[in-house]
Amino acid sequence: MGKDEFKSLNDGYFAQGLRLVRYQRDGDSRFALWRPGGGAQRVHGGTSIEKFTDLGNDYFKQGLRIVDFHCDGGGNDWAGVWRPGTGPQHFRAGLSWNEFKAQDLTYFGQGLRLVRVVRLYEPTVKYAAVWRPGSGAQWFHPHLTSQAFHDLDQQYFNEGLRLKNTPVWSICGLWVPGIGAQWVHLGLSHDEFHDQDQTYFNKGLRLVDVVVSSNV
């Protein structure tokens, strides 16, 4: 979607009681997922990391928390969605893999869990993530092959975990406690995705996460 189309759709869905759960911006193109929700909602795109951080601090004071965020491959174009929430929240960007692991372990010990992870290239691989209060197990794996991803997903499913998000630019996975059915597909064309989504919708399943990437 272009800027005007996205704004029109977002305003219309907001009035119908739907809220953004996923928002991805790539230049002038936008991609989004709406689900039932309530309360305020703020959306920003095309910002620097400094402005994105300042916005997050301001919204935090207003009782809003990050629901989703995204950045282009170069780490210079940030977009985010904020909605009502409570409790602490920590956002970190520009972390190496070792820095990310150490930070995640620290927050895990404080009762915080990952909400969203993004893998960036700046030009070396960096990570950005949001942590908020949570409990139970949590596993994140980066840069997986398709087979390794599916093997891990089956293993964690059997252990009572469900996939929370699959960051763009490579096959990654974040698994957290969950119940019920789950289906994951990689490498679908637009038409295949549309048909599969309609099939699952008719079976009472809803999208939790969607990734648009030429690398998956």
N, C-alpha and C positions, 0 to 999 in steps of 0.2 A: 504494500500500500504506500501511496504517497502521503505527504504530511496532511493535506486537506481531507483525503479519504479516511485516514486513520482518525483524525479529530472528529469527523462526522459520525463514524461508527462508534467511537468511544463515548461520545456524548449520548448517542442513542441507546447504547447498551447500559450506560450508567443510569439513565432514566428508567430502564426496564429492570433495575435491580441486579445488574451484572457488574463485576469488577475484574480488572486485569489481574491475571496470575502469572502471565509470561509476556515479556515485551522485549523484542530484539530490533535494533536499529543498525542498518548497514548503509551509510551514506544517506541517500534520499529515500531508500526503501525501508519499510517497516513491516514487522510481522508480530502478531499478537494473539493471545488466547484469553478469552473471558469466561468466567464461571459465576454462579450466584454468590452474592456478597452484599455487605452493607457498609454504611459509614463513608467518611471522606476518602478521597483518592487524589494523589498528586503524581504527575508523570512529567519527566524531563528527559530530553535527549540532546546529544551534540554538545555536552559540556566538558570542560577540563576536569581533571581529577580534583583540583583545588575547589572548583565550584561545586562539584558533586559532593565532596566532603562537607562543605559549608551548608549546602542544602540539607544533607542528612542530619547535621547537628541542629539546624533550625527546626526541622520536622520532628526530630526526636523530642524536643522541648514541647511540641504541640501534641504529643501523644501518638505520633505516627512512626511506623517502623518499615524498614526495607522489605518488600515482598519479592522483588526481582531486580536484578541489575545486569547490565551487559556492557561490553566494551569492544571496539573494533580490534582487529588483530594487532595494530600498532600501539594500543594502549593510550590513544589520544582523544577518543570520542566516547564519552560515557553516557549511559542512559539508565534510568531507574524508575521504579514504581514504589510509592509509599502508601501504606494504609494503616488504620488504627491497630495499635498493639500496646503491650505493657511489658515492664521489666527491662533489664539491661540489654544492650545491643553493642556489638563491636564489629567495625568494618576495617579490614586491612587490605592494602593493595601493594603490588610491587614486591611480593615475597618470593624468594627462591624456594625450591622444593624443601630444602632442609629447614629454612625459616618457617615455612608454612606448617610443616610437621610439628616443629617445636611449639609454635603458637597454638596450634590445634590441641596438642596434648595439654598445654597449660589451661586453656579454656575448658577442655573436657573435664579436668579435675575440679574446675569451679562450677560445674553443673551446666555448662553451655554446650550447645551442639550446632553443627553447621546447618545453615539454612540454604545457602547458595554458594557455589564455587565457580569461578571462571578462570580458565587457563589462557594466558596472554603470551604474545611474542613481542619483545620490546628492545632489541631484536632477539634477546635470549628469552627462554621460557620463564615466565613469572606467574604468580597466582594471586588472585583476589578473592576474598570470601567475607561472608557475614555469619556471625555467631549470635545465637539467642538462647534463652533458657530451654532446656530439654532434659531427657533422661534416656537411659537404656543404651544399647550398643550403637556404634556408628563406624562405618567403614567407607573410606574414600580411596579409589585407585585411579591413577592417571595413565594416559597413553597406552591403552590396551589394544590388543588385536581383537577382531570380531569374535573369534573363538574363545579367547580368554574372558572377554566381557560376558558372553553367554554362559560360560562355565561358572564364573563367579556369581552371576545373577541367580543361577539355579541353586548353587550352594547356599547363598544367603536367603533365598526364598524358603528353602527347607529349614533354615534356622529361625524363621519368623521375621525376617527383614524384607523390606520392599524398597525398590528403587525410588529415590526422591528427585534426583536430577542427573542429567547427562550433559556436562559442559561442552561447549562448542570447540571447534578447531582440532579436536582429536577425540577418540572414544574414551571417555572417563565415566566413572560411576560413583554416586553417593548413595549408600544404603542405610536405612534407619528402620526401627521397629514398625511393623504394619501387619495387617491381616487381609484375608480375602484374595481373590484372583488378581493376576497381573499379567499383562502381555507387553512385550517389547519387540519392536521391529526396527531394523537398521537399513539404510540404503534404499528407502522407498522413493519412487517418483511422486510428483504432486498428485497425479491421478490415483496411483496405488494407495497413497496415504489417505486421500479423500474417501475412497471406497472402503478401506480397512476401518477408518474412524466411524463411518456410518454403520458398518456391521457391528462393531463393538458398542456403539451408542444404543443400538436396538437391543443389545443384550444387557443393558444397564451399566455399562462401563463408561468412564469419563477420562479424558486426557489429564494426566498429572504433569507431564513435561513434554516439550517438543523442541527439537533442535533442527535448525536449518544450516547445513554445512555441506560443502563439496567434499570434505575430508572423511565423512563417516561412511 
